[in-house]
């Protein structure tokens, strides 16, 4: 941790057993959340420089960590395309979205300023919008030709940005399919009525019968995409739904197979080729990372050998 005004080192927080991949400071600047290749998410006390809680619910390397609703929830994405949401007060896992982008690693997640939506981006060149109150996928947004590196909301929550290695897109938030009744205000210390209602919606024990349950660990719930923002927001076709069902490990019904037969064979081949290219891009980045680590290890080994050679006693005559 460093101080920007003073341009000086402040503190180190030790605890991860492998490479650190993501860290975020809470809005109150009293907490830090971090994640890495040890497959854990850790919550830190800034002042005491101690680890308050370690979350072991992820099964792969962590790629992004964020706070939401002030300091009340933690959102983390991982290499196996999962999104987890924890309640900071109870340290309980509130929601889990498994294989949120199929087999593609999620690169970043961004929580809407209201706290009821999550935007995720991945190497599959897609942005996905998740409704936390309904616990399901709301929109799949297409437009990038390369793996997406980052995404972020503006302060109003009406627009968001996404970028890949060459271009930046500016999007408008699609309107909801139909208005929904707001949950009644909940008295909660440190939260306003809107934040408390959203946090209550994240708790499976307080949801109504008409509200869908949280997404099961074996796959994210399929979502509709009925509204169109500026730029490109496309509805997933029957072939894409079939592929998403297969990625999520769901049983494909015969009716879905008949939908696939209605698609043109060139379209199916193009989608399969795109999936293969995306997976090859991910593998290429992984190999480059391994090569860099090997080069660093070889340089360290050579330096150590030189140091030992200098410290070795001179042979007696």
N, C-alpha and C positions, 0 to 999 in steps of 0.2 A: 504494500500500500504506500502511495506517494502523495505528498501535498503539492498541488499545483501552484497555489500562491507562493509558497516558500521554496518550491522546486527542490524538495528534499525527500529522502526516504523516511517513512514513518514506522512501518512495522512489517513483519513477515508472519504468515499464517501457515503452519506446518501441519500436515495430516494426511494428504493424499499420497498414495503409494505408487502412483504412476503419473504420466504426463497430464498436466492441467490443460483443459480445452476451452473452458468458459468460466467467467466470473462476472458478477453484477452487484452493484451497490444499491441498497434499498433507498427509497425516497427520503427517509429520515436520516440516512447516513449512519444508522446504528447497527446495521446488519449487512453481511456479505453472504451471497450464495455462490457456490463454485461446483464444478463438475469436471470429470476427466476420464482418462482411459482405465481407471480402477473401477469404473461402473458405479460410482457412488456420487451422490449429491450431498454437499455439506453446507450447513448453516453456521455462520460465524458471528460472534459478538465483537464489534469493531473495537470498543473501549477495552474489554478484558482480554482481547486477542486469544480467545478460546473457542473451541468448536462446541456449539450448543446441541446439534443434532446431526446424525449421519443417516441418510435415506438409502436403503439398499434395494429399492423396488425396480431398478433398471437392470436390464440383462445385457447391455452393450455400452460402448463408450458414450459419454455425454457430449453433445455438440453445442448446446445452448442452455443458459439458465437465466431466468428473469423473475422479478417480483411483480405482484399484482395486487390491486385493491390496497394501495399503500404498502404496508409490510405484512399483509394478512395471508397471502398465498404465494406459493412458489410454483413456477412453470418450468419444466425441463424437457428437452427433446434429446433423442439418442440416435446412434448410428443404425440401430435396427428399425428405424422409422416409427418409434413410439413417442407419445407425449404423455407426461405425468403431471398431475396437479396435486400439491399437498397443502393442507391447512397448517399455517405456521404456529397457531395457538395450540392445537392438539397434536401436531406432528403426524396426522393421519393422511393417508392417500385418499383423495376425494374423487378423482377421475383418472381413467387410463384409456388412452386411444392407441390400440395396438395396430401396427402396420398401417399407420395413417397415410403414408404415401406408397403403399405396396412394398416392394423390396428396396426402394431408394432411400438412402440416408437423408434425414432432415438436417438442413444446414442452419436454420434459424426459426425462432418463433417470436411473435410480437403480440402482446395483449392489448386489446382495444382500450382506450381511455375510460370507457364505461365499465370495463371489467367483465363483460358478458360474451365477448367474442375473442377467438384466438386466430391469428393469421400465421400460417406455416408455409415454408418454402423448402424445396428439396432438389436433389440432383435429377429428378424426373422432369424438370422444366415446368413444374406446376406450382401454383399457389393454391392453398386450400383454406377455406374459412370455416371455423368450427363454432357452433352454437353451444356455449357452456350450459345454458339453462335447459336446453332440450337434450344435451348430451349426444349430439350427432353432427355429421358433416352437413354444412349449409350450402357451400358453393365450391366448385372446382374451376379455377381460372387459368386459361391457357393464353399464351402469347409469346413466351420466351422460346428461343431456338437453342439455348444452351442451359446447362445446369445453373440454377439460381443460387446466388451466394448470400443474399441478404434481403430483408423486408422490414418495413417500419411504418407506423401510423403517424399522421400529423396530429397536432394538438386537439383539433376538433373531432377527430375520429371519422370524418366524412371522406377522407382520401387516404391513400397509402402508396408507398413506393416499393419497388422491387428492382433488383439489378442482377445481371450476370456479368461475365467477364468483359462485355463490350457495350451493353446498352443499359439504360435506366428507364423503367416504365412508371408513369404516374396514373393511378387508377382512382375511380370513384367507387365508394361503397355501394353495392347493389341494395335496393330496397328490400325489406322483408316481404315474404309472400303474403302474409295477412297480419293485421295488428293483433297483438296478444295482450291479455290483461296483466297488469303489473302485480307482482306479489305485494302483500301488505307490508308496511314498514316494520322493521324489526329493531328493537332497542338493543344496541350493541356498543360497548365502550370503544371509542376510537374510530368508529365507522359512521358515515352518514347513512341515511335511509336507503339510498340506491345501492351503495356498496354492501350493506348488510343483507339486502334482498338477494343480491347476486351470490354472496357467500352462502346464504341459506340454500339457494338453489343448487349449489355444488354438493351439499350434504345429501346423500341418498336417503337418509332417515327422514328428512323434512320435505320430500317431494310429494306432489299429489299423484293420484292414480292416472291422471290424464297426461302427465309429463313422462317422456321416455326415460328409461333408466340409463345409467352411465354405460359407455361403450365397453363391451367385454374385451378381455385380454387377447382373444383369438382373432380379433379383426375389428376395424372401425366400421360403424354403421354407415350404409350407403346414404348419400344425401342428394337432394334435388338441386337443380340449378336453373331457376325459372326467370331470374332477372339478369339484365345485361348492363354492365358498367361501361364507361368510356373505354376505348381500345377494344380488347377482345375478351369476351366472357362467353364460353361455349358450353352448351349442354353436353354431358357425356353421352355418347351413343350406346346402343345395346352391346356392341363389341367391347367398348371400354368397361361397361358395367360387368360384363362376363369376366374380363381380365382381372378387375378389382376383386370380384368374388373369388377367383382362383388364387390371387395373391393372399387374400385373407384366410384361406383354408376352408372356405365355405363349400358346401356340396352344390354342384351346378345341376339345376333341374333340366329336364328335357325341353321345357318351354324356352329356356335361355339358349339352348343349343339351336333351336329352330330360328331364334333371332339372329344368331351368328350366321346361319345359312343365307339370310337376307342381305348380308353385307357383301360388298365386292371383295374378291380375293386379293386384288392389289392393295386395298385399304388394310386388310388383315396383315399382309406381308409388311406393309410400311410401318404399322404400329409395332409389330414384333421386332423389326429392324431398329426402330427408335429405342425400344426397350434394351436391346442388346448394346447399342451404342452408348446409352446412358450407363449401363453396368460396366462397360469397358472404360469409360471416362473415370468412374469411381475407382476401378482397379488401377488405372494409370496413376492417379493421384496417390493411391496407397503405396504403389511401388516407388514413386518418387520420394515419398516420405521415408520409406525404408532405406533407400539409397543415401539420402541425406544423413540419416542416423548412422549408417555404416561408415560414411566418410568422416563424420565427427568422431566416431569411436576409433578409427584408424589414426586420425590426427592426434587424439589423446594418448593412444598407445605409443606412437612415435615420440611424443614429447616426454612421456614417462621413461622410455628407454634412454633418451638423452640425459635426463636428470639422474637416472641410476648410474649411467656411465661416468658422469662427472663426479658423483659421490663415491665411486668405487676407489679404494685405496690403490695408490701406485705400486706396482710390483717392486719388491726389494731387489737390489743388485746382487 
